[in-house]
Amino acid sequence: MILDYIFRRFGLFVFMVFMLSVFTFSLAYLFPGDPLSNLSGIPSNNFAQHSALEDKYLYNRNYFMQYIAFLGRILQGDWGVSFASGQNVFTHIIALLPATLELSIYALIVSVIVGVPVGILASVYYKRWPDKLINSSAIVGYSMPVFWLALLLIMVFSLKLGWFPMSGRMGLLYEIPSVTGFILIDIALGNFPYRGMAFLDALRHLTLPTIVLAMYPTTVLIRFTRESMLKVMDQNFIKTARAKGLNRRQLIMHHALRNALLPVIKQIGLQFSTLITLAMITEVIFSWPGVGRWLIDSIYQRDFPAIQGGLMAVSLFVILATIITELTYTLFDPISRNQAHGKV
């Protein structure tokens, strides 16, 4: 049964990647300019260079053969050359992706640490003043635009109070050798005398972007956890346990919590996919050197090969994270495999 479910999800993943590759390949012809230059990132200034590019990219063949060649180059890491930098697009993505993942992972951790307990607290005090306060705050946070919150925090905590820096990933005084691409891990692995000060400086740079990025998933987890807890607390087995004399703490810790958190686990994974897309706006505002900011800059510069590669990388990661979330959720909840039978 579980193997059938995994194969169905793998088939869905292959289909989504295929559609993504077709869309990415089509962008070279949808963008203005020469499709051959959009595919390669190399302007064909003379006849000899143009002929060489036509042979490499099978430009003089039909679209199907061009698409097959495109897939081969993607698998080999040849994602074209950036118009702006003249470097391989895949090299840019590999260098910038850890910064985006780091910011998204820390924001997700903050969302889980804050959102799940607060949602449980709201369900415990259902229709009382803590529940009303938490619900109102969650609605405000959910409705607040990311860019507006970011500018507000910069104005208060960076310009007014001077507690946190307003841009960048690290202070200019520190030179951290890149090992993993994750700044805090690289500092921990480094062997230099100013490691403690560098770690604190990195945390200060991380604070405001993490808070801004974590706001939306935190409010979603608060409301989702609250609704899940209320739904479980209304089940018959909870009423039976309450009739046997169990107090509220025993009902929540030993019966309700483990059942209510199953849907929350799936929601946490889905929020990580959302964070990858929201990180693009956050990176631009805080000058965070990640894939999102690079992709936005590429759009402004009309760097079509970089736009193709960036969209493909972000979309592929979102698809992969969603599939992994589905598979992880079924490990904790086998009933969902039966409910999803026959679906893709």
N, C-alpha and C positions, 0 to 999 in steps of 0.2 A: 504493500500500500504506500509506504513512504517513498519507495523508489519510483513508483508511478507519479507521485506528486512532484518529486525532484525532476523527473524527466519532463513533465509538463512545464514546470517553471523554467527549465533550461531551454526548452523549445521556445517559450515566450521571450527569453533573453536573446536568443539567436535571432528571432524575428525582429525584435526592437533594434538590435545592433545593425541588422541588414537595412532596415528602413532609415536608420540614422546615417549609415554610410551612403545610401542613395541620395539622401537630402544634402549631405555635405558635398558629395561629388557634383550635384546639380548647381550648387552655389557658384561654382566657377563660371557657369554659363549665365547665371542670373545676375551676377555682379556686372557693373559696367566695365568696359575695357576689353582687352584681349583675353579670351578664356585660357589660352596657353600660358600667358603671364600670370593669371590668377591661380592656375594650378601649380606652377613652379615657383613663382615669386621672382623670376629672373626675366627682366625685360629683354626681348629679342631685338637687339640694336642692329644686327646685320644679318645677311642672308644665311651665312654659314652657321651662326649661332641659332637662328630660327629653325634651320633644317635639323640641327642636332637635337633641339628640344622636341621637335615633331617626332623624331625617331624614338627618343627616350619615353615620351608620354603617349606614343601611338596616336598622335593627334590626327594623322592622315587616315586612321582606321575608323570603324563605326563606334557608336557610343558604348556598346557592350564591351568591346575590346579595351576601350579607354577605361571603363569602370573596373575591369579585371586588373588592368595595370595599376590603377589607383589603389585597389585593395592590396596588391603586392607591395607597393611603396609604403602604405600605412603600416603593414606588418613589419617592414624592415626599419621603421623609424624615420622614413623620408617623408616628412609632412610639408615639404616645400620650404621656401626661404622667405623670411619676413622682408617686406619692402622697406621698413623703417630701419632695421638693424643690419640686414644682410646676413643674419644667422639663421640656422635651422629652427623652424617653429617648434619641433619636438624638444629641442634643447631648452628653449624658453620655458615650455610647459613643465618639464622635469625640474627645472630650477625654481619655478615659482609656485608649483602646486603644494609643496610642504607648508608654505606660509598660509595658504588658504585653508588647508586641512587642519593646521594647528589652531587657527582662530575658530573654526567651526567646531572642532572637538571640545575646546575649552568652553565655548558657548553652550554646547549640548550638556556638558557636565554641570555647569551652573544651572541650566534649565531643569535637569533632573533633581539636583540637590534642593532646589527651591520649589519647583512646581509640584512634585509628587507629595511631599509632606504638607504643603499648604493646601493642596486639593483634598487630602485626607482630613485635615483640620476643618475645612469648610463643610465636609460631609458630616463630621461628628457634631458640629454645631448648626445643623440644618435649620434654616429659617430663623436663626438667632443672629445677634448683632455681629459676631465674628464672620459668619457665613455671608451676611449682607455686605460687610466691609471688603472681604476678599473678592466676592463676586463683582462688586463695583470697581475695585482696583484692576481686576483682570480684564474687564470690559474696556476700561480706559487704556490699559497697556496694549490690548489687542487692536484697538482702533488707532493707536498713535503711529504715524508714519515713521519709518526708520530714519530717514534723513532729518526729519524735524527733531527727533529725540537726540540724534547725534550732535546736531548743531547746538541744541540746548545744553547738553552736557559739556560740550567744548566751551561754551560761553561761561558757564558757572564754574566748572572744576578746573579748567585750563587757563582761561583768560582772567576770571575774577579771583579765584582762590589760588591758582598756580599749583595745585596738588598733583596733577597728572599732565604729561605732555600731550599735545594736540595732534601729533602726526608721527609717522615713522614706526619702525619696529624695534629700534635700538638707538641709544645715544651715540653721537659721533666720537665720543672719547673711548669707546670700547671697540675692539676688533676681535670678533669671534670667528674662529675657523669653522667652516660649515662641514659637518660630518653627516648628520641625518637631515638637515634642513629645518628641523624643529628647534627654535632658538633656545628654549629652556633646557632641552635635552643636550644640545651642543655645549651649552655653558656648563652643565653638570659633568659632561664627559671631558671638558677641557682641563688643562693643567696650567693655570696661570694665577698669579697672586691676587688679582682683582676679581676673582670669580664671584664672591659674595655680592660685591657692589654691582657687578654686571647682571647678576640674577635679579636683584631688586629693581634695577633699571628696566630690565625686560618685563618684569611684572607690572611696573608702572605704565609702560607703553601698552601692555595688553589689557589693562583694566577697562578703560572706556570703550574700546571696540568690542570687547567681550560682553559688557553690559548691554550695549546697543543691540548686538546681534542676538543675545539671549532673551531679549524682551518678548518677542513674538512667540517662540516655542514655549517659553515659561508660562505665558498666559494660556496657551492651548493646553498644556499639560495640567494646569490647575483646573480648568473647566472639565477636561476629559476625565481626570482622576476623580473629581467630585461626582460627576454623573455616573461613573463606573461603580464607585463605592455606594452611592444611593441605590443603584439598581441591584447590587448584590445584597445590601442590607434589607431589601424588600422581598428577598427570596424566602421560600418556605423553610429551608433548613436553618436559616438564621432565626426565624421566628420560633422554630422548635428548640434551638439551643437557648434562646432567651427564656422560653417557658421552663426549661430545665434548671434555671437559676443562674446562668452565666452572666457576669457583669459586662458592662460596655467594653472594657479593656480586653477581656477574654474573647468577646465576640469579634472585635476588630482584628486583634493580633493573630488569633488561632483559626478563624473561620473566614471572615470577610476579606482580609487583606490579600491573602494568596490568590483568591479568585478574582478580585477586582483589578489586580495588577497585571493580569494576563493581557487584556486589551491595551493597557498602557505600554507594555513592552513593544508592541507593534507600532504604537503611535510614536514612541521615542525614535525608532528607526526611520519612520516617515519624516519626522521633523529634521533629522540630519540631512535628508535630501533637500528640504526647504532651506536649511541654513546655507548650503552651498550656493544657492541662487541669491539669497539675501546678502551674502558676504560680498557680492559684487558692488553693491551700493555702499556698504560699510567701508570697504577697502578704498574706494575713491575718496570718501570724505576724510578718512584718517590717513591717507597716503600710505596704506598698507601694501607692501610689495608682493601681492599675490596674483593669481591668475585673473581674478575679477577686474582688478584695476588695469592690468595689462590688456585685457580684452576690451574694456571701455576705451582705453587710449588707442587701441588699434582701430576701433570704429571711427573715432575722430580723425585719425590719420588715413583712413581708407586703406588700411593694410589688409587687403582681402585674404591672402594666405594665412595671416595670423588670425583673422576672424574665423575662417574655416576651422583651423586647428583648435582654437580656443573653444568654439561652440561644440566641436566634436568631443573634446576632452571633458568639458563640464557635463554634457548630456550623457556621455558614457558612464561617468562616475555616478550620476544620479540614478541611471538605470541599474547599475551594479548594486548600489546601496539599497535600492528598493527590493531587488530580488533577494539579496542577503537577509534583509529584514523579514521578508515573507518566509524564508526557509527557517530562520531562527525562531520565529513565532510558532511555527508548526512543531518544533521540538518541545516547546513548553505546553502547547495545547494541541494534542493529537486529534481532538474533535474537529478542529478547523480543516483538517485534511479531508474528512468526510463531507463537510459542508461545501468545500471548494471542488468536490469531484465533478468532473465534466466542464469545469470552467478553466479559462486560461488566465 
